[in-house]
Amino acid sequence: MELEVLDYGYVNLIEAWGSDERIVESARMSTGKGFRGWDADAKLLEYLWTHRHTSPFEQCGLTLEIQAPIFVFRQWHRHRTQSYSELSARYAQMPNEHYLPEPGQVRYQAPHNKQGSGDVVPDALAFEFLARMASDQERLYQTYQWALDQGISREMARLNTPVSRYSRMRASANLLNWLRFVSLRLG
């Protein structure tokens, strides 16, 4: 099951483990009662989540493969609740895929929020900014490809990689960590 994201990105489910029953069984471990049936256990699941009795949700999880710009991964890794394995530009050639926002996403810096965006910039300015970015991205990838063609090591050739370049990774975590991650990042 692959979900397309942005222009070249995707999220793909690799593996999922556990079940609602496993969460219930884990919650009832202390009482020795186990799974009773969905009439009672659906209410238990809702109660556990609503009242933040979350450790039973750690009994399930999933692994995803994600392709996204490097700047997205940098923010993603700040959560420190998942295990990661990212494409290494020391071992494999990086794709010539870079993220460019849509013109309507190009914004001024917010005047009172150091990490936020403000108003949308005029179209002419947005198009100029995007054209310059695309030109820079192409020039940097040409230099990268030239270096590889000259036999320069991949670890040296990658040094000018912009954070707009796409990379791939696998991320694995238990269900509780995924739910917390999604609740923080949905906005």
Backbone bond lengths (Angstrom), bond angles and torsions (degrees), N, CA, C in turn:
res aa  C-N    CA-C-N  psi(-1)  N-CA   C-N-CA  omega(-1)  CA-C   N-CA-C  phi
1 M - - - 1.449 - - 1.517 108.29 -
2 E 1.338 117.40 109.35 1.453 121.33 -177.88 1.519 110.21 -113.37
3 L 1.325 115.68 133.36 1.455 123.08 177.96 1.525 107.67 -111.74
4 E 1.328 117.66 121.81 1.459 120.93 178.45 1.525 109.83 -76.61
5 V 1.339 115.71 139.60 1.465 122.46 -178.17 1.522 108.08 -135.95
6 L 1.326 116.64 134.90 1.461 122.93 -179.64 1.531 109.79 56.95
7 D 1.344 117.44 -147.14 1.459 119.59 -175.60 1.527 113.30 -88.55
8 Y 1.330 119.19 -41.95 1.465 122.18 179.90 1.528 112.99 -119.94
9 G 1.299 117.50 3.46 1.460 120.39 -172.84 1.513 113.82 -89.66
10 Y 1.328 113.79 165.42 1.457 120.46 175.47 1.516 110.01 -159.30
11 V 1.326 115.13 162.55 1.457 123.72 170.20 1.520 105.21 -128.95
12 N 1.324 116.14 128.34 1.457 121.44 -176.64 1.527 109.31 -129.62
13 L 1.320 116.81 127.28 1.461 121.34 176.59 1.521 108.76 -73.68
14 I 1.325 116.55 121.82 1.463 122.07 178.33 1.520 110.42 -94.41
15 E 1.335 115.64 -46.06 1.464 119.70 -175.84 1.525 109.27 -158.36
16 A 1.323 115.72 144.39 1.458 121.71 172.77 1.518 107.95 -131.26
17 W 1.315 116.87 145.11 1.464 119.61 178.51 1.517 109.67 -137.90
18 G 1.326 114.52 153.89 1.455 120.51 -179.13 1.517 111.37 91.70
19 S 1.309 115.74 -178.51 1.465 121.54 -177.43 1.527 108.55 -162.05
20 D 1.325 114.91 171.62 1.467 119.46 174.19 1.527 110.11 -59.78
21 E 1.311 115.54 -37.79 1.474 119.47 178.95 1.525 111.08 -62.68
22 R 1.317 116.90 -39.64 1.462 119.46 179.10 1.524 110.81 -63.12
23 I 1.338 117.19 -38.47 1.464 120.65 177.66 1.526 109.93 -62.73
24 V 1.326 116.84 -46.09 1.467 121.75 179.69 1.525 110.51 -62.24
25 E 1.319 116.67 -46.76 1.472 120.35 179.88 1.517 110.91 -60.15
26 S 1.322 116.57 -39.42 1.454 120.37 178.25 1.530 110.63 -65.49
27 A 1.330 116.79 -41.35 1.463 120.74 179.74 1.520 111.29 -64.89
28 R 1.316 116.12 -35.10 1.466 119.82 -177.53 1.530 112.41 -91.73
29 M 1.294 118.15 5.23 1.467 121.62 -179.97 1.521 110.78 -56.57
30 S 1.313 116.61 -40.58 1.469 119.93 -176.64 1.527 112.29 -66.90
31 T 1.323 117.11 -25.64 1.472 119.62 179.96 1.529 112.35 -98.50
32 G 1.346 116.49 -10.94 1.463 120.56 179.78 1.516 113.78 72.43
33 K 1.330 119.41 18.70 1.465 121.21 -174.25 1.524 114.20 -97.85
34 G 1.320 120.96 -28.15 1.458 121.82 177.54 1.519 114.65 68.59
35 F 1.336 114.40 -162.16 1.467 122.62 -175.82 1.520 110.38 -72.89
36 R 1.345 118.57 133.10 1.463 122.88 -177.34 1.525 113.21 -110.46
37 G 1.299 118.39 -20.42 1.465 122.54 -174.19 1.509 109.16 127.45
38 W 1.340 116.31 155.67 1.456 119.61 -169.50 1.513 114.36 -70.50
39 D 1.308 120.23 -20.84 1.470 119.49 177.33 1.530 110.03 -60.14
40 A 1.300 116.61 -46.02 1.470 120.80 -179.74 1.519 111.46 -85.70
41 D 1.311 116.79 -37.58 1.461 119.63 -170.33 1.522 114.22 -77.89
42 A 1.308 118.70 -27.15 1.466 119.97 173.91 1.525 109.77 -62.77
43 K 1.315 116.25 -39.48 1.472 120.83 177.44 1.521 110.79 -66.34
44 L 1.344 116.39 -37.63 1.457 119.94 178.69 1.533 110.65 -64.02
45 L 1.328 117.00 -44.80 1.462 119.85 178.08 1.522 111.26 -57.70
46 E 1.315 116.69 -45.87 1.459 120.59 179.18 1.529 110.81 -62.85
47 Y 1.322 116.80 -42.61 1.464 121.00 178.91 1.530 110.83 -61.32
48 L 1.330 116.00 -46.98 1.465 119.82 -179.16 1.527 110.94 -56.64
49 W 1.328 116.15 -48.09 1.459 119.48 -176.79 1.525 111.24 -69.17
50 T 1.315 117.67 -45.03 1.463 122.39 -177.68 1.520 111.74 -62.63
51 H 1.323 117.05 -37.58 1.462 120.94 -177.07 1.534 113.12 -98.94
52 R 1.302 115.78 13.35 1.468 123.59 174.26 1.528 114.12 59.11
53 H 1.305 115.36 36.90 1.468 120.51 168.87 1.526 105.45 -91.76
54 T 1.335 115.28 81.32 1.464 119.97 -163.35 1.522 115.84 -97.95
55 S 1.340 119.18 -12.09 1.464 118.37 -176.04 1.532 113.61 -58.14
56 P 1.340 121.32 -32.60 1.467 118.96 177.07 1.538 113.66 -62.27
57 F 1.329 117.52 -24.34 1.460 120.76 179.38 1.533 111.68 -73.05
58 E 1.311 117.13 -9.45 1.459 121.13 176.65 1.526 111.88 -79.23
59 Q 1.323 118.40 -4.96 1.464 122.61 -178.19 1.526 112.69 -84.24
60 C 1.317 118.16 -3.80 1.458 124.07 179.32 1.519 108.31 -126.49
61 G 1.318 116.55 164.45 1.455 118.36 177.44 1.505 112.36 -175.02
62 L 1.332 114.79 -175.17 1.457 119.48 177.75 1.511 110.77 -157.53
63 T 1.331 113.12 161.00 1.453 122.60 175.49 1.517 108.06 -119.49
64 L 1.322 115.96 130.98 1.459 122.32 178.93 1.521 109.98 -118.74
65 E 1.329 116.32 149.69 1.460 121.23 166.72 1.514 105.89 -107.99
66 I 1.323 115.56 131.83 1.458 121.54 -174.89 1.521 108.84 -128.82
67 Q 1.318 115.93 136.22 1.461 120.83 168.14 1.516 106.15 -116.91
68 A 1.325 115.76 123.11 1.465 121.26 -176.37 1.525 108.37 -156.64
69 P 1.328 116.78 165.49 1.468 119.42 175.21 1.533 110.46 -63.21
70 I 1.317 115.27 150.48 1.461 120.98 -178.25 1.528 111.42 -57.69
71 F 1.342 118.31 -35.43 1.469 119.10 -179.92 1.524 111.32 -63.95
72 V 1.325 118.18 -29.02 1.469 121.18 175.58 1.524 109.43 -68.37
73 F 1.338 116.99 -44.63 1.464 120.42 179.35 1.524 111.34 -61.70
74 R 1.311 117.03 -37.06 1.478 119.17 179.31 1.518 111.31 -61.02
75 Q 1.322 117.23 -40.24 1.460 119.88 176.65 1.524 111.02 -71.83
76 W 1.314 116.53 -39.19 1.468 122.68 -179.61 1.525 110.24 -59.80
77 H 1.324 116.98 -45.76 1.468 121.43 -176.13 1.532 112.62 -66.23
78 R 1.299 117.45 -18.26 1.477 119.95 179.78 1.520 112.06 -64.10
79 H 1.333 116.87 -20.42 1.465 119.80 -177.73 1.532 112.88 -73.09
80 R 1.314 118.10 -25.73 1.464 123.86 174.84 1.529 114.42 51.58
81 T 1.317 117.46 30.74 1.461 119.46 -179.66 1.518 112.17 -116.76
82 Q 1.318 116.41 5.72 1.457 120.52 -177.16 1.521 108.91 -129.16
83 S 1.316 115.22 163.44 1.460 121.38 172.41 1.521 107.58 -98.94
84 Y 1.328 117.26 136.87 1.453 122.04 -174.50 1.515 111.84 -125.23
85 S 1.317 114.92 149.87 1.450 122.50 168.77 1.521 106.30 -143.25
86 E 1.337 116.09 111.28 1.468 120.72 -174.68 1.525 110.77 -106.75
87 L 1.331 115.10 151.17 1.453 122.41 173.47 1.525 108.42 -51.78
88 S 1.321 116.88 131.66 1.459 120.05 -179.91 1.520 109.87 -103.55
89 A 1.313 115.46 121.85 1.460 120.41 177.70 1.527 111.36 -72.45
90 R 1.329 117.82 -2.26 1.469 120.88 172.04 1.517 111.12 -80.45
91 Y 1.340 116.84 -24.56 1.457 121.09 -174.90 1.518 113.86 -112.76
92 A 1.304 118.31 -22.63 1.466 121.64 -176.35 1.521 109.64 -136.93
93 Q 1.322 116.05 149.80 1.456 119.97 177.47 1.516 109.74 -72.25
94 M 1.307 115.71 136.05 1.457 121.17 179.02 1.521 110.06 -73.95
95 P 1.319 117.10 147.34 1.468 119.41 178.15 1.523 111.08 -72.23
96 N 1.318 115.97 152.67 1.463 120.95 175.38 1.526 108.05 -88.82
97 E 1.322 114.96 63.67 1.460 122.40 -179.87 1.519 107.91 -131.18
98 H 1.315 114.95 124.43 1.462 122.02 -178.12 1.514 109.37 -130.38
99 Y 1.313 114.90 147.46 1.459 120.57 178.35 1.516 109.76 -85.44
100 L 1.317 115.08 133.35 1.460 122.36 169.07 1.521 106.76 -128.37
101 P 1.317 118.27 126.11 1.465 119.58 178.84 1.531 110.48 -69.18
102 E 1.304 115.13 161.70 1.467 120.65 172.27 1.529 107.94 -69.97
103 P 1.333 117.99 150.13 1.478 119.69 -178.92 1.534 113.46 -52.99
104 G 1.318 117.94 -36.48 1.458 121.00 -179.36 1.515 114.06 -71.59
105 Q 1.333 117.16 -8.34 1.464 120.81 177.75 1.527 112.47 -93.44
106 V 1.312 117.35 -10.93 1.467 121.16 -179.55 1.522 107.66 -77.35
107 R 1.318 115.90 120.27 1.468 121.53 -173.36 1.529 110.93 -129.51
108 Y 1.306 114.16 159.26 1.462 121.00 170.99 1.530 108.84 -73.30
109 Q 1.309 115.69 161.17 1.453 120.76 172.56 1.526 108.65 -68.06
110 A 1.324 116.67 136.46 1.467 120.34 177.63 1.530 108.72 -66.30
111 P 1.323 117.72 134.95 1.464 119.81 -176.67 1.526 114.29 -67.87
112 H 1.339 118.27 -27.35 1.466 120.07 -174.71 1.524 113.32 -119.77
113 N 1.319 117.48 7.95 1.466 121.29 -179.49 1.522 107.83 -131.60
114 K 1.324 116.79 106.20 1.464 121.18 -174.83 1.518 113.63 -60.80
115 Q 1.326 117.94 -25.76 1.463 119.52 -178.45 1.532 112.48 -112.58
116 G 1.322 117.14 16.83 1.455 119.52 -176.93 1.508 113.43 -120.41
117 S 1.312 114.87 163.18 1.456 122.17 177.73 1.513 109.51 -96.80
118 G 1.321 114.36 153.72 1.457 120.86 178.47 1.511 111.30 -109.13
119 D 1.316 116.26 -133.36 1.462 122.45 -176.72 1.531 111.11 -72.06
120 V 1.341 115.17 154.48 1.462 122.11 176.32 1.524 108.08 -67.73
121 V 1.336 116.78 137.46 1.467 120.54 178.35 1.527 109.49 -76.80
122 P 1.327 118.99 158.62 1.471 121.23 176.56 1.537 110.74 -60.09
123 D 1.323 116.06 151.46 1.468 121.27 -176.74 1.526 112.96 -53.69
124 A 1.323 117.45 -44.64 1.471 120.27 -177.00 1.530 110.82 -59.24
125 L 1.321 116.75 -42.74 1.463 120.76 178.58 1.525 110.87 -67.84
126 A 1.327 117.31 -41.65 1.466 120.75 178.65 1.524 110.80 -60.71
127 F 1.334 117.40 -46.00 1.465 120.56 -179.13 1.527 111.76 -64.74
128 E 1.334 116.92 -38.46 1.469 120.10 177.33 1.532 110.77 -64.58
129 F 1.309 116.35 -45.67 1.471 121.28 178.22 1.529 110.95 -59.25
130 L 1.331 116.89 -47.22 1.468 120.88 -178.78 1.530 111.73 -66.36
131 A 1.313 117.66 -37.97 1.467 120.84 177.36 1.531 110.98 -63.56
132 R 1.323 116.07 -41.82 1.468 119.57 177.75 1.533 111.42 -65.35
133 M 1.347 115.51 -42.10 1.469 118.67 177.69 1.529 111.22 -61.05
134 A 1.316 117.09 -47.07 1.468 121.42 -178.98 1.523 110.38 -60.79
135 S 1.317 116.75 -41.50 1.464 121.02 178.45 1.528 110.79 -63.03
136 D 1.327 116.98 -46.12 1.469 121.11 178.63 1.531 110.93 -61.35
137 Q 1.332 116.22 -44.87 1.460 120.04 -179.06 1.528 110.79 -60.87
138 E 1.324 116.80 -43.49 1.468 120.57 -179.74 1.529 110.74 -65.53
139 R 1.322 116.39 -44.09 1.474 120.28 -179.98 1.531 110.75 -62.23
140 L 1.332 117.37 -43.81 1.460 120.27 179.72 1.526 111.53 -65.05
141 Y 1.336 117.28 -38.83 1.462 118.48 178.69 1.527 110.65 -69.34
142 Q 1.318 118.42 -36.04 1.467 120.66 176.29 1.529 110.45 -62.18
143 T 1.323 117.08 -41.67 1.466 120.56 176.75 1.519 110.79 -63.43
144 Y 1.311 116.61 -42.62 1.476 122.04 176.89 1.527 110.00 -59.40
145 Q 1.325 117.47 -48.94 1.469 121.39 -179.26 1.525 110.73 -64.78
146 W 1.327 116.93 -41.49 1.467 121.08 177.63 1.524 109.91 -58.67
147 A 1.326 117.18 -46.54 1.468 121.19 -179.65 1.527 110.66 -59.22
148 L 1.327 117.22 -45.31 1.472 119.91 178.14 1.524 110.86 -61.63
149 D 1.341 116.61 -42.59 1.470 121.06 179.56 1.527 111.55 -62.81
150 Q 1.338 117.70 -27.84 1.470 122.17 178.88 1.523 112.14 -84.21
151 G 1.331 116.44 -2.80 1.461 120.25 -179.59 1.520 114.14 88.48
152 I 1.311 117.28 6.68 1.466 120.62 176.97 1.529 107.58 -67.58
153 S 1.305 116.76 140.80 1.463 120.86 -175.71 1.523 111.53 -60.79
154 R 1.333 115.11 148.89 1.469 120.08 178.56 1.524 111.31 -59.65
155 E 1.350 116.73 -36.72 1.460 118.16 -178.45 1.526 112.02 -66.32
156 M 1.329 118.56 -28.02 1.468 121.09 174.81 1.524 110.65 -82.86
157 A 1.326 117.12 -42.11 1.468 121.45 -176.40 1.526 111.70 -61.22
158 R 1.313 117.45 -28.74 1.478 121.50 -175.42 1.529 113.79 -80.93
159 L 1.305 118.84 -5.47 1.465 121.10 -170.18 1.523 114.54 -58.48
160 N 1.301 119.38 -31.84 1.470 120.94 -179.74 1.520 113.22 -94.53
161 T 1.307 117.45 21.22 1.458 121.15 -179.14 1.522 110.89 -64.02
162 P 1.332 117.80 122.82 1.473 119.50 177.60 1.531 110.68 -78.56
163 V 1.308 116.64 155.91 1.467 120.50 179.87 1.529 111.58 -71.16
164 S 1.320 117.80 -7.77 1.466 120.59 175.68 1.535 112.04 -80.12
165 R 1.333 117.69 -12.36 1.474 120.57 179.91 1.520 109.80 -70.25
166 Y 1.312 115.08 141.70 1.458 120.89 177.39 1.515 111.19 -77.13
167 S 1.310 114.18 146.55 1.457 122.83 173.23 1.528 106.61 -137.80
168 R 1.314 115.94 174.52 1.467 121.16 177.78 1.516 108.87 -128.29
169 M 1.325 115.20 149.49 1.456 119.75 174.98 1.523 109.36 -151.52
170 R 1.314 114.13 162.81 1.457 121.96 167.89 1.519 106.36 -111.19
171 A 1.323 115.23 137.32 1.457 121.20 178.25 1.519 107.83 -128.61
172 S 1.317 115.73 134.23 1.459 121.49 -177.94 1.520 108.83 -131.58
173 A 1.340 115.49 137.36 1.467 119.78 179.71 1.521 109.20 -161.15
174 N 1.322 114.55 164.49 1.465 117.93 174.25 1.531 108.85 -77.55
175 L 1.320 115.35 165.31 1.462 121.39 -174.69 1.528 112.38 -59.49
176 L 1.304 117.71 -40.85 1.461 119.81 -179.87 1.531 110.94 -58.15
177 N 1.325 117.19 -46.09 1.460 120.00 -179.95 1.525 111.82 -65.26
178 W 1.338 117.79 -38.33 1.465 119.66 176.01 1.525 110.82 -63.17
179 L 1.323 117.59 -43.78 1.461 120.48 -179.11 1.526 111.30 -63.30
180 R 1.312 117.48 -41.20 1.473 120.64 177.44 1.522 110.80 -65.52
181 F 1.335 116.62 -43.29 1.458 121.75 179.20 1.533 110.50 -59.68
182 V 1.312 116.34 -49.06 1.470 120.60 -178.65 1.522 110.88 -64.55
183 S 1.331 117.89 -40.76 1.466 119.59 -178.65 1.538 111.02 -64.08
184 L 1.339 117.36 -31.70 1.470 119.93 178.23 1.527 112.29 -79.06
185 R 1.340 117.97 -31.74 1.461 121.19 -171.50 1.514 115.05 -101.32
186 L 1.315 119.28 -6.32 1.462 119.60 -178.99 1.528 112.91 -61.50
187 G 1.309 116.64 -34.18 1.460 119.74 179.79 1.490 112.19 -67.22
